[in-house]
Amino acid sequence: MPDVQEPRTIVADLGRYLEDFTVGDVYEHRPGRTITEADNIQFSLLTMNRHPMHCDHAFAEKSEFGKPLVNSGLTLAIVLGMTVDDVSYKSVANLGWKEIKLVAPVFPGDTVYARSKVLDVRESKKRPTQGIVTTYTEGYKADGTVFVTFERASLVPKRGHGIGD
């Protein structure tokens, strides 16, 4: 008769500790996200952005794009959200962004992805159990077109010092 082992419980572990980051590593964030017209309109209304390029087809048809654009706040938020599991899930705080660049339009129906490159990893000068990880992120469409880039700094705990450790 085969040995019967007690069933195990495996708890999902997302994110990384400071020691897990290596300068130069690139994370391809998944899954992607197809942005719908409803996403665009709801986000625009939620954030009080009433610009007609996001919700008025007749207005947008007269623009150089010929159709509505996805609100850039939404595309930035989606790309940032896509990075969380790989970059900041264990973070104590998001320290900020710089050099946010919107380099191509996004339209309802586009599927977007993101990738982040680790630029810098250093121990905090004031917090001995934490450090700062700086990443460069690109949001790109399924056809490869990059539409947003930014640098981000996150305060990340060392192993054994995370929230809930």
Sine and cosine of phi, psi and omega as CSV:
sin_phi,cos_phi,sin_psi,cos_psi,sin_omega,cos_omega
0.00,0.00,0.73,-0.69,-0.04,-1.00
-0.93,0.37,0.46,-0.89,0.08,-1.00
-0.90,0.43,0.71,-0.70,0.05,-1.00
-0.98,-0.20,0.87,-0.50,0.01,-1.00
-0.99,-0.12,0.51,-0.86,0.10,-1.00
-0.91,0.41,0.65,-0.76,0.06,-1.00
-0.90,0.43,0.56,-0.83,0.01,-1.00
-0.98,-0.21,0.45,-0.90,0.15,-0.99
-0.94,-0.34,0.84,-0.54,0.00,-1.00
-0.94,-0.33,0.85,-0.53,0.00,-1.00
-0.99,-0.12,0.75,-0.66,0.03,-1.00
-0.86,0.51,0.64,-0.77,0.00,-1.00
-0.79,-0.61,0.96,-0.30,-0.02,-1.00
-0.97,-0.26,0.39,-0.92,0.09,-1.00
0.99,0.10,-0.05,-1.00,-0.06,-1.00
-0.66,-0.75,0.48,-0.88,0.14,-0.99
-1.00,0.01,0.21,-0.98,-0.04,-1.00
-0.80,0.60,-0.67,0.74,-0.05,-1.00
-0.92,0.39,-0.26,0.97,-0.04,-1.00
-1.00,0.08,-0.19,0.98,-0.04,-1.00
-1.00,-0.04,0.67,-0.74,0.04,-1.00
-0.78,-0.63,0.78,-0.62,0.03,-1.00
-0.83,0.56,0.74,-0.68,0.01,-1.00
0.99,-0.16,-0.36,0.93,0.03,-1.00
-0.89,0.45,0.57,-0.82,0.04,-1.00
-0.85,-0.52,0.75,-0.67,0.06,-1.00
-0.95,-0.30,0.83,-0.56,0.12,-0.99
-1.00,-0.04,0.94,-0.34,-0.10,-1.00
-0.99,0.14,0.73,-0.68,0.03,-1.00
-0.67,-0.74,0.43,-0.90,0.09,1.00
-0.99,0.15,0.21,-0.98,0.14,-0.99
-0.97,0.24,0.01,-1.00,-0.03,-1.00
-0.59,-0.81,0.83,-0.56,0.12,-0.99
-1.00,0.03,0.83,-0.55,-0.06,-1.00
-1.00,0.00,0.81,-0.58,-0.03,-1.00
-0.99,-0.12,0.25,-0.97,0.08,-1.00
-0.88,0.47,-0.62,0.78,0.02,-1.00
-0.89,0.45,-0.66,0.75,0.07,-1.00
-0.82,0.57,-0.74,0.67,-0.08,-1.00
-0.89,0.45,-0.74,0.68,-0.03,-1.00
-0.93,0.38,-0.71,0.70,-0.02,-1.00
-0.89,0.46,-0.70,0.72,0.02,-1.00
-0.89,0.46,-0.70,0.72,0.00,-1.00
-0.88,0.48,-0.69,0.72,0.02,-1.00
-0.93,0.36,-0.66,0.75,0.00,-1.00
-0.86,0.50,-0.62,0.79,-0.05,-1.00
-0.99,-0.10,0.14,0.99,0.05,-1.00
0.89,0.45,0.46,0.89,0.07,-1.00
-1.00,-0.06,0.99,-0.15,-0.08,-1.00
-1.00,-0.09,0.31,0.95,-0.04,-1.00
-0.87,0.50,0.77,-0.64,-0.06,-1.00
-0.91,0.41,-0.25,0.97,0.05,-1.00
-0.91,0.42,-0.30,0.95,-0.04,-1.00
-0.99,-0.15,-0.30,0.95,-0.15,-0.99
-0.61,-0.79,0.00,1.00,-0.05,-1.00
-0.85,-0.53,0.99,-0.15,-0.06,-1.00
-0.86,0.52,-0.66,0.75,-0.02,-1.00
-0.88,0.47,-0.67,0.74,0.04,-1.00
-0.90,0.43,-0.76,0.65,-0.07,-1.00
-0.90,0.44,-0.51,0.86,0.03,-1.00
-0.87,0.50,-0.44,0.90,-0.02,-1.00
-0.99,0.12,-0.14,0.99,-0.02,-1.00
-0.99,0.11,0.13,-0.99,0.04,-1.00
-0.90,0.44,-0.34,0.94,-0.02,-1.00
-1.00,0.04,-0.42,0.91,0.05,-1.00
0.96,0.27,0.09,1.00,0.01,-1.00
-0.29,-0.96,0.23,-0.97,-0.02,-1.00
-0.89,0.45,0.54,-0.84,0.11,-0.99
-0.99,-0.14,0.50,-0.86,0.16,-0.99
-0.97,0.24,0.69,-0.72,0.03,-1.00
-0.81,0.59,0.80,-0.59,-0.05,-1.00
-0.91,0.41,-0.45,0.90,0.10,-1.00
-0.89,0.45,-0.59,0.81,0.03,-1.00
-0.94,0.35,-0.70,0.71,-0.01,-1.00
-0.90,0.44,-0.64,0.77,0.05,-1.00
-0.89,0.45,-0.70,0.71,-0.01,-1.00
-0.89,0.45,-0.66,0.76,0.01,-1.00
-0.91,0.41,-0.72,0.69,0.00,-1.00
-0.89,0.45,-0.70,0.72,0.05,-1.00
-0.85,0.52,-0.72,0.70,0.02,-1.00
-0.87,0.50,-0.59,0.81,0.00,-1.00
-0.90,0.43,-0.42,0.91,-0.05,-1.00
-0.99,0.13,-0.28,0.96,-0.17,-0.99
-0.85,0.53,-0.77,0.64,-0.06,-1.00
-0.83,0.55,-0.60,0.80,-0.06,-1.00
-1.00,-0.01,-0.58,0.81,-0.18,-0.98
-0.96,-0.27,-0.71,0.71,-0.22,-0.97
-0.79,-0.61,0.20,0.98,-0.05,-1.00
-0.86,0.52,-0.60,0.80,0.00,-1.00
-1.00,-0.05,-0.03,1.00,-0.08,-1.00
-0.87,0.49,0.50,-0.87,0.10,-1.00
-0.99,0.13,-0.60,0.80,-0.03,-1.00
-0.34,-0.94,0.47,-0.88,0.18,-0.98
-1.00,0.00,0.84,-0.54,-0.08,-1.00
-1.00,-0.01,-0.25,0.97,0.07,-1.00
0.64,-0.77,0.13,-0.99,0.02,-1.00
-0.82,-0.57,0.42,-0.91,0.17,-0.99
-0.54,-0.84,0.32,-0.95,0.03,-1.00
0.84,0.54,0.66,0.75,0.09,-1.00
-0.94,0.33,0.84,-0.54,-0.02,-1.00
-0.80,-0.60,0.76,-0.65,0.07,-1.00
-0.98,-0.20,0.95,-0.31,-0.20,-0.98
-0.94,-0.35,-0.11,0.99,0.05,-1.00
-0.35,-0.94,0.45,-0.89,0.00,-1.00
-0.97,0.25,0.43,-0.90,0.12,-0.99
-0.84,-0.55,0.68,-0.74,-0.05,-1.00
-0.88,-0.48,0.47,-0.88,0.12,-0.99
-0.80,0.61,0.69,-0.72,-0.05,-1.00
0.98,-0.17,-0.29,0.96,0.04,-1.00
-0.95,0.31,0.62,-0.78,0.12,-0.99
-0.98,-0.19,0.75,-0.66,-0.08,-1.00
-0.88,-0.47,0.47,-0.88,0.04,-1.00
-0.71,-0.71,0.11,-0.99,0.04,-1.00
-0.53,-0.85,0.42,-0.91,0.12,-0.99
-0.59,-0.80,0.55,-0.84,0.00,-1.00
-0.77,-0.64,0.65,-0.76,0.06,-1.00
-0.93,-0.37,0.72,-0.70,0.04,-1.00
-0.98,0.22,0.88,-0.47,-0.01,-1.00
-1.00,-0.07,-0.59,0.81,-0.09,-1.00
-0.41,-0.91,0.60,-0.80,0.09,-1.00
-0.69,-0.72,0.83,-0.56,0.02,-1.00
-0.53,-0.85,0.47,-0.88,0.08,-1.00
-0.95,0.31,0.54,-0.84,0.06,-1.00
-0.95,0.32,0.65,-0.76,0.04,-1.00
-0.97,0.25,-0.44,0.90,-0.08,-1.00
-0.97,-0.26,-0.32,0.95,-0.07,-1.00
-0.81,-0.58,0.99,-0.14,-0.11,-0.99
-0.91,0.42,-0.27,0.96,-0.01,-1.00
-0.98,-0.18,0.17,0.99,-0.06,-1.00
-0.65,-0.76,0.19,-0.98,0.05,-1.00
-0.48,-0.88,0.06,-1.00,-0.03,-1.00
-0.91,-0.42,0.79,-0.61,0.06,-1.00
-0.93,-0.38,0.80,-0.60,0.04,-1.00
-0.94,-0.35,0.78,-0.63,-0.01,-1.00
-0.81,-0.59,0.42,-0.91,0.12,-0.99
-0.91,-0.41,0.83,-0.55,-0.07,-1.00
-0.89,-0.46,0.64,-0.77,0.14,-0.99
-0.87,-0.49,0.74,-0.67,0.21,-0.98
-0.99,-0.15,0.73,-0.68,-0.02,-1.00
-0.65,-0.76,0.46,-0.89,0.00,-1.00
-0.99,0.11,0.23,-0.97,-0.04,-1.00
-0.83,0.56,-0.46,0.89,0.01,-1.00
-1.00,0.10,0.05,1.00,0.04,-1.00
0.99,-0.11,-0.17,0.99,-0.02,-1.00
-0.92,0.39,0.87,-0.49,0.08,-1.00
-0.97,0.25,0.74,-0.67,-0.02,-1.00
-0.87,-0.49,-0.33,0.94,0.05,-1.00
-0.52,-0.85,0.60,-0.80,0.11,-0.99
-0.68,-0.73,0.49,-0.87,0.08,-1.00
-0.29,-0.96,0.36,-0.93,0.14,-0.99
-0.96,-0.27,0.58,-0.82,-0.05,-1.00
-0.64,-0.77,0.62,-0.78,0.08,-1.00
-0.90,-0.44,0.74,-0.67,0.00,-1.00
-0.81,-0.59,0.63,-0.77,0.09,-1.00
-1.00,0.00,0.92,-0.40,-0.17,-0.99
-0.88,-0.47,0.72,-0.70,0.02,-1.00
-0.97,0.23,0.41,-0.91,0.18,-0.98
-0.98,0.21,0.36,-0.93,0.01,-1.00
-0.81,0.58,0.73,-0.68,-0.01,-1.00
1.00,0.01,-0.08,1.00,-0.06,-1.00
-0.83,-0.56,0.24,0.97,0.00,-1.00
-0.98,0.18,0.26,-0.96,0.08,-1.00
-0.89,0.46,0.83,-0.56,0.00,-1.00
1.00,0.02,-0.05,1.00,0.04,-1.00
-0.94,0.33,0.00,0.00,0.00,0.00
